[in-house]
Amino acid sequence: MNSSRTWKSGEICRISGTYRCENCHLAGREVTRSFEAGTIFPMCDSCPEKDVTWRLEKAVGPVRATA
C-alpha cells in the first residue's frame, strides 16, 4: 500500500474515497473529486499540468487488492 496516501495520474485507485489535487492545492485552488476503487486516476481538469498528484482526503471503503 502507498503509505504517503498520494497517487499520480495514470495509477489505479485502490481506495474508494474523496481525493484532492495536490497541484491545485499548492496553487491556492481546492479541487476534490470522488473515485471508486479500480478507477484510473485522471489528469485534473483544472490544472495546466499533464501529470498531477491526487491525495486521499477521506476513504469510503476497503482497500482493493490489485495484482
N, CA, C and O atoms as a CHARMM CRD file, in Angstrom:
* protein
*
  268
    1    1 MET  N      0.83700  -1.18500   0.00000 PROA 1      0.00000
    2    1 MET  CA     0.00000   0.00000   0.00000 PROA 1      0.00000
    3    1 MET  C      0.87700   1.24100   0.00000 PROA 1      0.00000
    4    1 MET  O      1.94800   1.25400   0.60600 PROA 1      0.00000
    5    2 ASN  N      0.43100   2.25600  -0.66300 PROA 2      0.00000
    6    2 ASN  CA     1.12900   3.52500  -0.73800 PROA 2      0.00000
    7    2 ASN  C      0.97300   4.23900   0.60900 PROA 2      0.00000
    8    2 ASN  O     -0.11500   4.70800   0.94200 PROA 2      0.00000
    9    3 SER  N      2.05100   4.31900   1.37700 PROA 3      0.00000
   10    3 SER  CA     1.96000   4.87800   2.72900 PROA 3      0.00000
   11    3 SER  C      1.80100   6.39200   2.74200 PROA 3      0.00000
   12    3 SER  O      1.37100   6.95300   3.75000 PROA 3      0.00000
   13    4 SER  N      2.13800   7.06900   1.64000 PROA 4      0.00000
   14    4 SER  CA     2.01100   8.52300   1.62400 PROA 4      0.00000
   15    4 SER  C      0.58700   8.98000   1.30000 PROA 4      0.00000
   16    4 SER  O      0.26900  10.16100   1.43600 PROA 4      0.00000
   17    5 ARG  N     -0.26500   8.05200   0.87300 PROA 5      0.00000
   18    5 ARG  CA    -1.65500   8.34300   0.52300 PROA 5      0.00000
   19    5 ARG  C     -1.76800   9.28800  -0.65900 PROA 5      0.00000
   20    5 ARG  O     -2.74500  10.02700  -0.78100 PROA 5      0.00000
   21    6 THR  N     -0.76000   9.26300  -1.53900 PROA 6      0.00000
   22    6 THR  CA    -0.80200  10.04600  -2.77000 PROA 6      0.00000
   23    6 THR  C     -0.57300   9.12800  -3.96100 PROA 6      0.00000
   24    6 THR  O      0.15100   8.13600  -3.88000 PROA 6      0.00000
   25    7 TRP  N     -1.20800   9.48700  -5.06300 PROA 7      0.00000
   26    7 TRP  CA    -1.07700   8.73100  -6.30500 PROA 7      0.00000
   27    7 TRP  C     -0.98500   9.69900  -7.46900 PROA 7      0.00000
   28    7 TRP  O     -1.51100  10.81000  -7.40100 PROA 7      0.00000
   29    8 LYS  N     -0.31900   9.28300  -8.53600 PROA 8      0.00000
   30    8 LYS  CA    -0.16500  10.10700  -9.73300 PROA 8      0.00000
   31    8 LYS  C     -1.25600   9.75400 -10.73900 PROA 8      0.00000
   32    8 LYS  O     -1.82100   8.66100 -10.69800 PROA 8      0.00000
   33    9 SER  N     -1.54600  10.69000 -11.64200 PROA 9      0.00000
   34    9 SER  CA    -2.49000  10.39500 -12.71300 PROA 9      0.00000
   35    9 SER  C     -1.94000   9.21400 -13.51500 PROA 9      0.00000
   36    9 SER  O     -0.74100   9.12900 -13.77800 PROA 9      0.00000
   37   10 GLY  N     -2.84100   8.30600 -13.89700 PROA 10     0.00000
   38   10 GLY  CA    -2.45200   7.09600 -14.61200 PROA 10     0.00000
   39   10 GLY  C     -2.34100   5.87600 -13.72000 PROA 10     0.00000
   40   10 GLY  O     -2.34700   4.74800 -14.21500 PROA 10     0.00000
   41   11 GLU  N     -2.23700   6.08200 -12.39400 PROA 11     0.00000
   42   11 GLU  CA    -2.18500   4.95400 -11.46500 PROA 11     0.00000
   43   11 GLU  C     -3.61000   4.48200 -11.15500 PROA 11     0.00000
   44   11 GLU  O     -4.57500   5.21900 -11.35800 PROA 11     0.00000
   45   12 ILE  N     -3.72900   3.25500 -10.66400 PROA 12     0.00000
   46   12 ILE  CA    -5.03300   2.67800 -10.33100 PROA 12     0.00000
   47   12 ILE  C     -5.40700   3.02600  -8.89200 PROA 12     0.00000
   48   12 ILE  O     -4.61300   2.85700  -7.96700 PROA 12     0.00000
   49   13 CYS  N     -6.62600   3.51100  -8.72800 PROA 13     0.00000
   50   13 CYS  CA    -7.15700   3.83700  -7.39600 PROA 13     0.00000
   51   13 CYS  C     -7.42000   2.54300  -6.63800 PROA 13     0.00000
   52   13 CYS  O     -8.11400   1.66000  -7.14300 PROA 13     0.00000
   53   14 ARG  N     -6.87500   2.42100  -5.43600 PROA 14     0.00000
   54   14 ARG  CA    -7.07300   1.22500  -4.62100 PROA 14     0.00000
   55   14 ARG  C     -8.03900   1.45300  -3.46700 PROA 14     0.00000
   56   14 ARG  O     -8.50900   0.49300  -2.85700 PROA 14     0.00000
   57   15 ILE  N     -8.34100   2.71900  -3.15900 PROA 15     0.00000
   58   15 ILE  CA    -9.22800   3.04400  -2.03800 PROA 15     0.00000
   59   15 ILE  C    -10.30500   4.00900  -2.53200 PROA 15     0.00000
   60   15 ILE  O     -9.99200   5.12100  -2.95800 PROA 15     0.00000
   61   16 SER  N    -11.56400   3.59400  -2.48000 PROA 16     0.00000
   62   16 SER  CA   -12.65500   4.49600  -2.85000 PROA 16     0.00000
   63   16 SER  C    -12.69100   5.65200  -1.86300 PROA 16     0.00000
   64   16 SER  O    -12.53800   5.45400  -0.65800 PROA 16     0.00000
   65   17 GLY  N    -12.89500   6.85600  -2.37600 PROA 17     0.00000
   66   17 GLY  CA   -12.96800   7.99500  -1.48300 PROA 17     0.00000
   67   17 GLY  C    -12.86200   9.31900  -2.20500 PROA 17     0.00000
   68   17 GLY  O    -12.96000   9.39300  -3.43000 PROA 17     0.00000
   69   18 THR  N    -12.66100  10.36100  -1.42200 PROA 18     0.00000
   70   18 THR  CA   -12.51800  11.71600  -1.92900 PROA 18     0.00000
   71   18 THR  C    -11.03600  12.05900  -1.97500 PROA 18     0.00000
   72   18 THR  O    -10.30700  11.85900  -1.00300 PROA 18     0.00000
   73   19 TYR  N    -10.60300  12.57900  -3.12000 PROA 19     0.00000
   74   19 TYR  CA    -9.19900  12.90900  -3.34100 PROA 19     0.00000
   75   19 TYR  C     -9.05600  14.38300  -3.69200 PROA 19     0.00000
   76   19 TYR  O     -9.93200  14.97000  -4.32700 PROA 19     0.00000
   77   20 ARG  N     -7.94200  14.97200  -3.27100 PROA 20     0.00000
   78   20 ARG  CA    -7.63300  16.37500  -3.55100 PROA 20     0.00000
   79   20 ARG  C     -6.48000  16.43200  -4.54600 PROA 20     0.00000
   80   20 ARG  O     -5.50900  15.68600  -4.41700 PROA 20     0.00000
   81   21 CYS  N     -6.58300  17.30900  -5.52900 PROA 21     0.00000
   82   21 CYS  CA    -5.48200  17.53800  -6.46400 PROA 21     0.00000
   83   21 CYS  C     -4.42700  18.37800  -5.74400 PROA 21     0.00000
   84   21 CYS  O     -4.67700  19.53000  -5.39100 PROA 21     0.00000
   85   22 GLU  N     -3.25700  17.79800  -5.53300 PROA 22     0.00000
   86   22 GLU  CA    -2.18800  18.50000  -4.81800 PROA 22     0.00000
   87   22 GLU  C     -1.62900  19.66500  -5.62600 PROA 22     0.00000
   88   22 GLU  O     -1.23200  20.67800  -5.05000 PROA 22     0.00000
   89   23 ASN  N     -1.59300  19.53900  -6.95100 PROA 23     0.00000
   90   23 ASN  CA    -1.09100  20.63200  -7.78200 PROA 23     0.00000
   91   23 ASN  C     -1.97500  21.86500  -7.61800 PROA 23     0.00000
   92   23 ASN  O     -1.46900  22.97800  -7.47600 PROA 23     0.00000
   93   24 CYS  N     -3.28700  21.67200  -7.63800 PROA 24     0.00000
   94   24 CYS  CA    -4.21900  22.78700  -7.43400 PROA 24     0.00000
   95   24 CYS  C     -4.09700  23.33600  -6.01600 PROA 24     0.00000
   96   24 CYS  O     -4.10900  24.55000  -5.81500 PROA 24     0.00000
   97   25 HSD  N     -3.98000  22.45000  -5.04200 PROA 25     0.00000
   98   25 HSD  CA    -3.85500  22.86400  -3.64500 PROA 25     0.00000
   99   25 HSD  C     -2.64400  23.78000  -3.45800 PROA 25     0.00000
  100   25 HSD  O     -2.73500  24.80500  -2.78100 PROA 25     0.00000
  101   26 LEU  N     -1.52500  23.41400  -4.05100 PROA 26     0.00000
  102   26 LEU  CA    -0.31400  24.23500  -3.93900 PROA 26     0.00000
  103   26 LEU  C     -0.45100  25.56600  -4.67700 PROA 26     0.00000
  104   26 LEU  O      0.24000  26.53200  -4.35100 PROA 26     0.00000
  105   27 ALA  N     -1.34600  25.61800  -5.67600 PROA 27     0.00000
  106   27 ALA  CA    -1.58300  26.85200  -6.42500 PROA 27     0.00000
  107   27 ALA  C     -2.70300  27.69200  -5.80700 PROA 27     0.00000
  108   27 ALA  O     -3.06200  28.73600  -6.35100 PROA 27     0.00000
  109   28 GLY  N     -3.26200  27.24300  -4.66600 PROA 28     0.00000
  110   28 GLY  CA    -4.29200  28.01100  -3.98000 PROA 28     0.00000
  111   28 GLY  C     -5.71400  27.68400  -4.40300 PROA 28     0.00000
  112   28 GLY  O     -6.64800  28.38700  -4.01900 PROA 28     0.00000
  113   29 ARG  N     -5.89400  26.62500  -5.19100 PROA 29     0.00000
  114   29 ARG  CA    -7.23200  26.19500  -5.60100 PROA 29     0.00000
  115   29 ARG  C     -7.57100  24.90900  -4.86000 PROA 29     0.00000
  116   29 ARG  O     -6.68800  24.09100  -4.60000 PROA 29     0.00000
  117   30 GLU  N     -8.84100  24.72400  -4.51900 PROA 30     0.00000
  118   30 GLU  CA    -9.27200  23.48400  -3.86900 PROA 30     0.00000
  119   30 GLU  C    -10.11000  22.68300  -4.85800 PROA 30     0.00000
  120   30 GLU  O    -11.25900  23.02400  -5.13700 PROA 30     0.00000
  121   31 VAL  N     -9.52700  21.62900  -5.37500 PROA 31     0.00000
  122   31 VAL  CA   -10.21700  20.74800  -6.31500 PROA 31     0.00000
  123   31 VAL  C    -10.25500  19.35300  -5.70800 PROA 31     0.00000
  124   31 VAL  O     -9.21200  18.73800  -5.48500 PROA 31     0.00000
  125   32 THR  N    -11.46100  18.85300  -5.44000 PROA 32     0.00000
  126   32 THR  CA   -11.61900  17.49600  -4.91400 PROA 32     0.00000
  127   32 THR  C    -12.53800  16.72100  -5.84400 PROA 32     0.00000
  128   32 THR  O    -13.44800  17.27600  -6.46000 PROA 32     0.00000
  129   33 ARG  N    -12.27100  15.41400  -5.93000 PROA 33     0.00000
  130   33 ARG  CA   -13.09800  14.51600  -6.74000 PROA 33     0.00000
  131   33 ARG  C    -13.22600  13.19000  -6.02200 PROA 33     0.00000
  132   33 ARG  O    -12.35000  12.80100  -5.24900 PROA 33     0.00000
  133   34 SER  N    -14.32000  12.50300  -6.28100 PROA 34     0.00000
  134   34 SER  CA   -14.53000  11.17100  -5.71300 PROA 34     0.00000
  135   34 SER  C    -14.16400  10.12500  -6.75200 PROA 34     0.00000
  136   34 SER  O    -14.51600  10.24100  -7.92500 PROA 34     0.00000
  137   35 PHE  N    -13.44100   9.08800  -6.29400 PROA 35     0.00000
  138   35 PHE  CA   -13.04500   7.99400  -7.17100 PROA 35     0.00000
  139   35 PHE  C    -13.39500   6.67200  -6.51500 PROA 35     0.00000
  140   35 PHE  O    -13.29100   6.52300  -5.29700 PROA 35     0.00000
  141   36 GLU  N    -13.81100   5.71300  -7.33300 PROA 36     0.00000
  142   36 GLU  CA   -14.09100   4.35000  -6.88500 PROA 36     0.00000
  143   36 GLU  C    -12.82600   3.51900  -7.04000 PROA 36     0.00000
  144   36 GLU  O    -12.02100   3.77900  -7.93400 PROA 36     0.00000
  145   37 ALA  N    -12.64400   2.53000  -6.18500 PROA 37     0.00000
  146   37 ALA  CA   -11.51300   1.61600  -6.31100 PROA 37     0.00000
  147   37 ALA  C    -11.56600   0.95700  -7.68700 PROA 37     0.00000
  148   37 ALA  O    -12.63000   0.54000  -8.14300 PROA 37     0.00000
  149   38 GLY  N    -10.41300   0.86700  -8.34000 PROA 38     0.00000
  150   38 GLY  CA   -10.32000   0.28200  -9.67000 PROA 38     0.00000
  151   38 GLY  C    -10.28000   1.31000 -10.78500 PROA 38     0.00000
  152   38 GLY  O     -9.92300   0.98600 -11.91800 PROA 38     0.00000
  153   39 THR  N    -10.64500   2.55300 -10.47400 PROA 39     0.00000
  154   39 THR  CA   -10.60600   3.63100 -11.45300 PROA 39     0.00000
  155   39 THR  C     -9.16400   4.07000 -11.67200 PROA 39     0.00000
  156   39 THR  O     -8.36300   4.05900 -10.73700 PROA 39     0.00000
  157   40 ILE  N     -8.83300   4.45200 -12.88800 PROA 40     0.00000
  158   40 ILE  CA    -7.50400   5.00500 -13.15800 PROA 40     0.00000
  159   40 ILE  C     -7.57000   6.50300 -12.88800 PROA 40     0.00000
  160   40 ILE  O     -8.44600   7.19500 -13.40800 PROA 40     0.00000
  161   41 PHE  N     -6.63800   7.00300 -12.07100 PROA 41     0.00000
  162   41 PHE  CA    -6.63000   8.43100 -11.75700 PROA 41     0.00000
  163   41 PHE  C     -6.41000   9.23600 -13.03600 PROA 41     0.00000
  164   41 PHE  O     -5.46800   8.97100 -13.78400 PROA 41     0.00000
  165   42 PRO  N     -7.28100  10.22300 -13.28900 PROA 42     0.00000
  166   42 PRO  CA    -7.15700  11.03800 -14.49900 PROA 42     0.00000
  167   42 PRO  C     -6.25700  12.24800 -14.27300 PROA 42     0.00000
  168   42 PRO  O     -5.77600  12.49300 -13.16700 PROA 42     0.00000
  169   43 MET  N     -6.04400  12.99300 -15.34800 PROA 43     0.00000
  170   43 MET  CA    -5.43000  14.30600 -15.21300 PROA 43     0.00000
  171   43 MET  C     -6.50100  15.21900 -14.61300 PROA 43     0.00000
  172   43 MET  O     -7.69400  14.94800 -14.75400 PROA 43     0.00000
  173   44 CYS  N     -6.09500  16.27400 -13.96100 PROA 44     0.00000
  174   44 CYS  CA    -7.03400  17.21600 -13.35400 PROA 44     0.00000
  175   44 CYS  C     -7.54900  18.17900 -14.42200 PROA 44     0.00000
  176   44 CYS  O     -6.77100  18.71600 -15.21000 PROA 44     0.00000
  177   45 ASP  N     -8.86400  18.39300 -14.44200 PROA 45     0.00000
  178   45 ASP  CA    -9.47600  19.30900 -15.40700 PROA 45     0.00000
  179   45 ASP  C     -9.10400  20.76700 -15.13900 PROA 45     0.00000
  180   45 ASP  O     -9.19500  21.60100 -16.04100 PROA 45     0.00000
  181   46 SER  N     -8.68800  21.08400 -13.91300 PROA 46     0.00000
  182   46 SER  CA    -8.39500  22.46600 -13.52900 PROA 46     0.00000
  183   46 SER  C     -6.92200  22.83400 -13.62100 PROA 46     0.00000
  184   46 SER  O     -6.56300  23.99800 -13.44400 PROA 46     0.00000
  185   47 CYS  N     -6.06200  21.85000 -13.89700 PROA 47     0.00000
  186   47 CYS  CA    -4.61200  22.08300 -13.92600 PROA 47     0.00000
  187   47 CYS  C     -4.07900  22.18400 -15.34600 PROA 47     0.00000
  188   47 CYS  O     -4.54700  21.47800 -16.23900 PROA 47     0.00000
  189   48 PRO  N     -3.10900  23.05100 -15.55700 PROA 48     0.00000
  190   48 PRO  CA    -2.43600  23.05800 -16.86000 PROA 48     0.00000
  191   48 PRO  C     -1.41200  21.92400 -16.97700 PROA 48     0.00000
  192   48 PRO  O     -1.00100  21.57500 -18.08400 PROA 48     0.00000
  193   49 GLU  N     -0.99700  21.34600 -15.83800 PROA 49     0.00000
  194   49 GLU  CA    -0.00200  20.27700 -15.85200 PROA 49     0.00000
  195   49 GLU  C     -0.61600  18.98100 -16.36000 PROA 49     0.00000
  196   49 GLU  O     -1.80700  18.73100 -16.17200 PROA 49     0.00000
  197   50 LYS  N      0.20300  18.16100 -17.00300 PROA 50     0.00000
  198   50 LYS  CA    -0.26300  16.86100 -17.50000 PROA 50     0.00000
  199   50 LYS  C     -0.21200  15.80200 -16.41300 PROA 50     0.00000
  200   50 LYS  O     -1.07100  14.92100 -16.37000 PROA 50     0.00000
  201   51 ASP  N      0.77600  15.87200 -15.53500 PROA 51     0.00000
  202   51 ASP  CA     0.97700  14.85700 -14.50800 PROA 51     0.00000
  203   51 ASP  C      0.65600  15.46700 -13.15300 PROA 51     0.00000
  204   51 ASP  O      1.37000  16.35400 -12.68500 PROA 51     0.00000
  205   52 VAL  N     -0.41600  14.99600 -12.52100 PROA 52     0.00000
  206   52 VAL  CA    -0.82200  15.56400 -11.23500 PROA 52     0.00000
  207   52 VAL  C     -0.77800  14.50800 -10.14200 PROA 52     0.00000
  208   52 VAL  O     -0.75700  13.30800 -10.41500 PROA 52     0.00000
  209   53 THR  N     -0.76600  14.97600  -8.90600 PROA 53     0.00000
  210   53 THR  CA    -0.77300  14.10300  -7.73700 PROA 53     0.00000
  211   53 THR  C     -2.11900  14.23400  -7.04100 PROA 53     0.00000
  212   53 THR  O     -2.59000  15.34100  -6.78200 PROA 53     0.00000
  213   54 TRP  N     -2.73500  13.08900  -6.74000 PROA 54     0.00000
  214   54 TRP  CA    -4.00200  13.04800  -6.01200 PROA 54     0.00000
  215   54 TRP  C     -3.74100  12.55200  -4.60200 PROA 54     0.00000
  216   54 TRP  O     -3.07800  11.53000  -4.42300 PROA 54     0.00000
  217   55 ARG  N     -4.25500  13.26100  -3.58600 PROA 55     0.00000
  218   55 ARG  CA    -4.08900  12.87000  -2.18200 PROA 55     0.00000
  219   55 ARG  C     -5.44100  12.45000  -1.61500 PROA 55     0.00000
  220   55 ARG  O     -6.43900  13.15400  -1.76600 PROA 55     0.00000
  221   56 LEU  N     -5.45500  11.28700  -0.96100 PROA 56     0.00000
  222   56 LEU  CA    -6.67500  10.78500  -0.33800 PROA 56     0.00000
  223   56 LEU  C     -7.04700  11.67700   0.83900 PROA 56     0.00000
  224   56 LEU  O     -6.25600  11.86600   1.76300 PROA 56     0.00000
  225   57 GLU  N     -8.25400  12.22000   0.79600 PROA 57     0.00000
  226   57 GLU  CA    -8.76400  13.05500   1.88200 PROA 57     0.00000
  227   57 GLU  C     -9.65300  12.24800   2.82200 PROA 57     0.00000
  228   57 GLU  O     -9.53200  12.35000   4.04300 PROA 57     0.00000
  229   58 LYS  N    -10.55500  11.43800   2.24100 PROA 58     0.00000
  230   58 LYS  CA   -11.49100  10.66800   3.06400 PROA 58     0.00000
  231   58 LYS  C    -11.82600   9.36100   2.35300 PROA 58     0.00000
  232   58 LYS  O    -12.37800   9.36700   1.25300 PROA 58     0.00000
  233   59 ALA  N    -11.48800   8.25000   2.98600 PROA 59     0.00000
  234   59 ALA  CA   -11.78600   6.93100   2.42800 PROA 59     0.00000
  235   59 ALA  C    -13.23500   6.56200   2.70900 PROA 59     0.00000
  236   59 ALA  O    -13.78100   6.92200   3.75200 PROA 59     0.00000
  237   60 VAL  N    -13.85400   5.84500   1.78200 PROA 60     0.00000
  238   60 VAL  CA   -15.23800   5.41900   1.98200 PROA 60     0.00000
  239   60 VAL  C    -15.41300   3.91500   1.80700 PROA 60     0.00000
  240   60 VAL  O    -16.54300   3.42700   1.78500 PROA 60     0.00000
  241   61 GLY  N    -14.32200   3.17700   1.68200 PROA 61     0.00000
  242   61 GLY  CA   -14.44400   1.73900   1.50300 PROA 61     0.00000
  243   61 GLY  C    -13.13400   1.03800   1.79400 PROA 61     0.00000
  244   61 GLY  O    -12.14600   1.67900   2.15300 PROA 61     0.00000
  245   62 PRO  N    -13.12300  -0.27800   1.63900 PROA 62     0.00000
  246   62 PRO  CA   -11.90300  -1.05600   1.89900 PROA 62     0.00000
  247   62 PRO  C    -10.87600  -0.89900   0.78300 PROA 62     0.00000
  248   62 PRO  O    -11.19500  -0.45100  -0.31800 PROA 62     0.00000
  249   63 VAL  N     -9.64800  -1.27400   1.08800 PROA 63     0.00000
  250   63 VAL  CA    -8.57400  -1.26300   0.09900 PROA 63     0.00000
  251   63 VAL  C     -8.82800  -2.38700  -0.88600 PROA 63     0.00000
  252   63 VAL  O     -9.17200  -3.50100  -0.48900 PROA 63     0.00000
  253   64 ARG  N     -8.66200  -2.10200  -2.16700 PROA 64     0.00000
  254   64 ARG  CA    -8.85600  -3.11500  -3.19500 PROA 64     0.00000
  255   64 ARG  C     -7.50800  -3.69700  -3.58300 PROA 64     0.00000
  256   64 ARG  O     -6.59300  -2.96000  -3.95000 PROA 64     0.00000
  257   65 ALA  N     -7.38100  -5.00700  -3.50500 PROA 65     0.00000
  258   65 ALA  CA    -6.13500  -5.67900  -3.87800 PROA 65     0.00000
  259   65 ALA  C     -6.00000  -5.68000  -5.39200 PROA 65     0.00000
  260   65 ALA  O     -6.96900  -5.92900  -6.10900 PROA 65     0.00000
  261   66 THR  N     -4.79600  -5.40000  -5.87400 PROA 66     0.00000
  262   66 THR  CA    -4.52200  -5.45400  -7.30700 PROA 66     0.00000
  263   66 THR  C     -3.34600  -6.36500  -7.54400 PROA 66     0.00000
  264   66 THR  O     -2.43000  -6.44800  -6.72600 PROA 66     0.00000
  265   67 ALA  N     -3.37700  -7.04900  -8.67300 PROA 67     0.00000
  266   67 ALA  CA    -2.28700  -7.98200  -8.99100 PROA 67     0.00000
  267   67 ALA  C     -1.27500  -7.34200  -9.89700 PROA 67     0.00000
  268   67 ALA  O     -0.28900  -7.97900 -10.26800 PROA 67     0.00000
